[in-house]
Amino acid sequence: MVTLVDNHHRRLTYLRLSLTDRCNLRCRYCMPPQGLPLLPHREILTYEEMLRLVGLFVGRGVNKIRVTGGEPLLRRGLIDFLSRLKGAAPGVELCLTTNGLLLGDMASALRQTGISRVNVSLDSLDRRRYRDITRRDALDRVLAGIDASLETGFDPVKINMVPLAGVNDDEIADFGRLSLERPLVVRFIEFMPLGDRSGWRPEMVVPTEEVMNRLKPLGGLEPIERRPEDGPARRFRIKGAPGEVGFISAMTDHFCPSCNRLRVTAEGRLRPCLLSDAEVDLKAALRDGRSDAELAELLTRAAGLKPRRPTEEVHRPMSSIGG
């Protein structure tokens, strides 16, 4: 099998596929209250175009696909698409990242499509603070979605929390405690400078070392042996916990040397590095009638653009890149 390898000898086996730039939250570190300008529907890849691209990626060694947004559960026809995606990518691990608002009603149907893992983005367990961060009073719906995912049999169910100094960092122990109470994987992700509207400042970053120190009163952190598919997260278990905690040190300990990710945005741009605005336009090639061989050449070209380390400021917001 031909595999995608960048110029620094990293095998690129993990695709994050954004289905939409729409989102039903207005998180303060992501967008203004009125939202951001949305792509016209004609500019977003069709499901058929996505499936064609997925076939090319899988044929070149991609073995894990994560469906993202915006908020992917907002896109019409999602369940049918995911079922077709499973057929187009047999043997490939399929995952989904969501903000959880619609998850309670859709968890069972999602499980039946072949999605095996669900990540829920959640930055506060306090109703008022959640409403302040997201500008939506919807915490109960998110928690119900997490409950439904566990009951439906997703394994694992992950919660992604971004600690922000002076905003929600006093909840770090509360999130860690979730892994003591239930078989949840709680991941703490350092705040990254993504998009002109993120409001990122260096002093807002809570370093992983500080997060770990705040979890220690819950019990010792026992390292869990890494697996090849674990990606950048360092995994631990609080002593006696049925779940896990993990740490993604995006700012204090770049994981660039082991990065195996590619991203396709909702409008069909292949982005080799999250923290670089370099992109390759796949949609134009698809709609110009290019052959599979020509499209595959674009995938190879994009792999060659993946930098050793982030080299540019990122101007696109996370909602338009894909989680």
N, C-alpha and C positions, 0 to 999 in steps of 0.2 A: 504494500500500500504506500502511495506517495503521501508524505506528511509535510505539514507546514512547519518550517523551521526559520527563525529569524536570523539576522546577521550576527547574533551573539550566541548562536547554537542552542536557543531555547525552543523546545517543541511546543507548538501552540495547539492545545487539545481541548480548550474550554471556550465555548461561544456563549456570549450573553446577547440575547435577541430581544430587542425592544419592540413591542407591538403597537404602542401608541405614545403620544406626548401628552395625552389628557391625564388629569389627576383630579380627584375629588377632595384633596386637602390643599391647604395654602400655607405650607410650613414656612416659618419666618426666615429660615436660613436657606430657603430654596426659591421663593417667589413672592411677589407683592400680593396684597389682599385681593386684587382683581384678577390675579393670575398672569400668565404670559401669553403673548400672541401664539395662537394655535396654527398648526399646519393645516392647510386645506386637505380634505379627505383624499383628493386625487393625488396628493404628494406623498401620502403614506403608502408603504408597500402593501400590496394585496397579499392575502394568505397564500395564493398560488405562487407569487414571486418569492415569498419567504420559504416555502417548501422546496422550491427549486434550489435556492441558495443553500438550504440545510443539506440537501443531497450532496452538493459539491463539497461543503465543509466536512461532512461525515466521510466522504470518499477520500479525504485528505487528512484523516487521523483524528478529527474531533470526536471525543467520546463523552462529553458532558455539555448539555445545553441548559441554560437558565433563561426562562421567559421573564421579561421585565417590562417596565413602562418608562415614564408615567406610571399609571396604575393599570396593569394588564387586565384586571377583572372588569374594567369598563368597556372593553372592546366587544362589540357584538359578534356572535358566532364563535366565541372563544372555545367553548367546550368541543365543538365539532373540529375546530382547527387543531386543538391539542391531541385529539384522537388520531387525526391524520398525521400529525407530527410524529407520534409514536410509530406509526406505520412506515414513515419515511426515514426513521432513524432507529431501526431495530438494534437492541443491545446498548443503546446510548442512554446514559442517565439523564432524566429530565427533571428539572427543578423549576420552582416559581418563586419570585419575590413579590410581595404585596404589602400594602399598608393595612390590610385586614378588615377594612370597613365592610366589604361584601363577602368576606370569607365564610361567615357563618352559614349563609344561604347556599354557598357554592362548594363547600368542602367535599361533600359526598360525590358530587358530579366530577369534581377535579380529580379525586382519587381514582375514579373509574377510567379516566383517560390514560392513565399510566404515569402521571406525575407522582414521583416518589417522595420528594422533599419540598417543604414549604418554609420560606423565610418570611417573617413578619417584621416590618420596620416599626419600632415603637420606642419613643424617647422619654415617656413619663408614665408612671402608674397613678399619678394624681390627676383627678378629673379636671380641676381648674387649670393646672399647669399644662396638661395635654391640650386643652382648649386654647390656651394662650400660645403654645408653640405652633399648633396646626391650624388655628382659627376655625376649628370645628369641634362641636361638643359630641364626640363620638367614641370616647374611650370604652364605654360598655360594649359597643358593637365589635371593637377590636378584640377585647377580651373574650367575647362570645365566639369569635372566629378562631381564636387560639384553642378554646375548649373543643370546638367542633373538629378541628384538625387532629387533635389528640384522639378524640373518640372515633374518628374515621379511620385511624390507623396510619397516618403519615409518620414516617420515621426517618430522620428526626424532624421535629418541629423546632425551628430556630427563631430566636428573637434577636434582632439587630438593634443595639442601643448605641447612640453617639453621645458620649458625655460631653457637656458643654460647661466650661467653668462659669460659675455664677448663675447658671440657668437650671441645670438638672443634675449636677454632679453630686448633690447630696442624696440622690436616689441610687447610687451605685450599689450599695449593700442590699437595697430592696430588690434590685434586679438579680443580683447574685443569689438571693434567698429563693427566687423562683426555681432555681435548679435543685435546691434542697427539698422543695415541696413536690415537684413533679418532674417527669423525664423530659425537661426542656433543655435545649442548648442555648445559652445566653452568650451572645458575642458582643464585646465592647470594641467599638471602632473609633480610632482617633479621627477627629474632625479635620476634613481635608478642604483646601481652598478650591472649590468647584463652582465656577460661574461668577459673573460680575455681581450678582445679587445675593450671594451667599452670606455676606456680612462677616466673612472669615477674618479673624485676627489671631496672631500667634498666641496671645494670652488666653484665648478661648480653648485651646487644645489642652485636654487632660491626658498627660502621658500614660502609657500602659503601666509603667512602674507605679505611678500614683494609684491607678485603678486597682492594681493587685494589692497594694498596701491597705486599701479600704475594704477589701474582701477578706483579709486575713482574720479579722475577728470572728468570721463565720466558721472558721475551721481551716486546717492546713490545705494548701493547694497542691494536689497530687498530679504530676505531669501524666499526660496520656500520650502514648507512643503515636507519632505521626504516621499517617497513611499517605500514599502517593496522591490520592484525590483530595486531601485536606486543604489544599491551596495555602494562602498566607496565614491562616489562623494558627496560633499556638494554643493547644488544647490542655485543659486541666479539669480536674474534678475536685470540688470541695468535699472534704472527707465525709463519707457516708451519704453523699448525694446520689439520687437516681439520675440526675441530669449532669450537664457539663457547663463550664464557662470557657470562653475562648477570647483571644485578644488579637486584634489586627492593628499593628503598629505602623499605620500608613505614613506617619510623619516622623517618628523618632527612630524607626528602624525599617527603612524601605525594603520591601520584599522583591524589588525589581529583578534581582538575579534569578529568581525562580518563577517569575510570572509566566503563565501559560495562557493568558486570556486575550481574546479578541471581542470586540463589541460591534454589533450592527444596530444602527439607530433606526427609529421608526420610518424615516424617510430614505433608508437604504444606504447610509454612509458607513463604511467599514472603518472602525476606529481602532488602531492597533494598541494604543496606550490611553488609559483613562486620563492621565495627567499631561496630555499633549493634544493640541488641536489638529494634528495631522490626520487626514481622512482620505479615503478613496471612495468615489461615487459608484456604487454598484447599481443603483436604480437606473441611472442613465444608460448603462450598458445593457441592463435587462430590457429596457423599453426601446433600445435601438436594435433589438433583435440579435445581439451577440450570441455566439455559440457557447456551449459549455466549456470548450477549450479556452476561448477568449476570456470567459468569466473566471476560470481557474487561474489564468495568468494574472488577473487583477488581485486575486487572493494572495498569490505569491508576491506580487509587488507590494501589497499592504504589509505582509509579514516583514519585508525588507525595511519598512519604515519604522518598525518598532524600536524605540531608542533603548539604549542600555539603562538609562535613568531618565526621569522626567526632565524635559529641557525647556518647556514653555509655560507661560501662564495659560490657564484654561478659562475661556470666556463663555462657553456653553454651560447652561445650568444642568444639574444632574437629571432633571425631569426630561430633558430633550436628548441626553446622552443614552440613558437607560441604566438602571441601578447597578 
